[in-house]
C-alpha cells in the first residue's frame, strides 16, 4: 500500500453549527492523522484547523470529501510527492 504525507487546511464558518460533525469526521479518520492544530478565530467567527496526514490518496480523499460536503466548511489539501510503502 502506497501512502503519502500531506497537509489539510480546514476553515469552519459558524463552528457552533457544524463543529461537532467536523470533529466526528476527523475522529473517524484518526488513523491517518499525524498531528492536529485548531485555532478558534473568534474575531472572525470561524475556526481554523490544520492536519498533518499520512495515508493513501483514497483515505485522505475520503476525509476531505466528507468535510468539503458540509455547509460552511472550506477544505484544501496538499500532498507531497514523497511516497511510503507499507
C-alpha positions in Angstrom: 0.0 0.0 0.0 1.4 3.4 -1.0 1.0 6.2 1.4 1.5 10.0 1.0 2.4 12.7 3.5 0.3 15.9 3.4 -1.4 18.8 5.0 -5.1 19.6 5.2 -6.3 23.1 5.9 -9.9 23.5 7.2 -11.9 26.7 7.8 -15.2 26.3 9.6 -17.7 29.1 9.4 -20.2 29.1 12.3 -18.4 26.4 14.3 -21.3 26.1 16.7 -23.4 24.7 13.9 -21.1 22.2 12.2 -18.1 21.9 14.6 -19.4 18.6 16.1 -19.7 17.0 12.7 -16.2 18.2 11.7 -14.7 16.7 14.9 -16.6 13.4 14.2 -15.2 13.1 10.7 -11.7 13.8 11.9 -12.1 11.2 14.7 -13.3 8.6 12.2 -10.1 9.2 10.2 -7.7 9.4 13.2 -5.6 6.5 11.9 -4.2 8.8 9.2 -3.7 11.9 11.3 -0.1 12.6 12.5 -0.9 15.9 14.1 -3.6 18.5 14.5 -3.7 22.2 15.4 -7.0 24.0 15.9 -7.4 27.7 16.4 -10.7 29.4 17.2 -10.5 32.8 15.4 -13.2 34.4 17.5 -12.8 37.9 15.9 -13.9 36.5 12.6 -16.4 33.9 13.9 -14.5 30.9 12.4 -12.3 28.1 13.4 -9.1 27.1 11.5 -7.8 23.6 11.7 -4.5 22.2 10.3 -4.0 18.5 9.9 -0.8 16.7 9.1 -1.8 13.4 7.5 -0.2 10.2 6.2 -2.4 7.9 4.2 -3.4 6.5 0.9 -4.9 9.0 -1.5 -8.2 7.2 -1.1 -8.1 7.6 2.7 -7.1 11.3 2.5 -9.8 11.9 -0.2 -12.4 10.3 2.0 -11.7 12.7 4.8 -11.5 15.8 2.6 -14.6 14.8 0.7 -16.7 14.4 3.8 -15.5 17.6 5.3 -16.0 19.5 2.0 -19.6 18.4 1.7 -20.5 20.2 5.0 -22.1 23.6 4.6 -19.8 26.4 5.8 -16.6 24.2 5.7 -13.8 25.0 3.3 -11.1 22.4 2.8 -7.8 22.4 0.9 -5.2 19.7 0.9 -1.6 19.5 -0.3 0.2 16.2 -0.7 3.9 15.7 -1.0 5.4 13.7 -3.9 7.1 11.6 -1.2 5.6 8.1 -1.2 5.9 5.5 1.6 5.3 1.8 1.1 3.8 -0.3 3.9 
